[in-house]
Amino acid sequence: MVATVRGAEGSWDIHAFAGPRTYNSGAMIETAEDHASIIGGAIEACLADNWLDLEEGGRVRIRLSDIRLLQDGDPDHYHWFAQVNWRVLSN
């Protein structure tokens, strides 16, 4: 089956939205920008330049592109997003 999917590729978008983190008292722990950036960094650490092994013997290469951190429509919130790109390769 690997021969039928070798070279197959695709992509999808992944998004994270965040507001500021606060204590119950209302004091700020981190800004919305920092919060969204930390979430995005965790996603990058998990997915970027990763390889997945397929049961059929092939491998899938995962790369991230078009990574952005932008202020969301609400001025107190931020939006992190990236495009996840994958390509099937054989061993």
Stockholm file with secondary structure:
# STOCKHOLM 1.0

chainA/1-91         MVATVRGAEGSWDIHAFAGPRTYNSGAMIETAEDHASIIGGAIEACLADNWLDLEEGGRVRIRLSDIRLLQDGDPDHYHWFAQVNWRVLSN
#=GR chainA/1-91 SS CHHHHTTCEEEEEEEEEECCEECTTSCEEECHHHHHHHHHHHHHHHHTTEEEECTTSCEEEEEEEEEEEEECSSTTCEEEEEEEEEEEECC
#=GC SS_cons        CHHHHTTCEEEEEEEEEECCEECTTSCEEECHHHHHHHHHHHHHHHHTTEEEECTTSCEEEEEEEEEEEEECSSTTCEEEEEEEEEEEECC
//
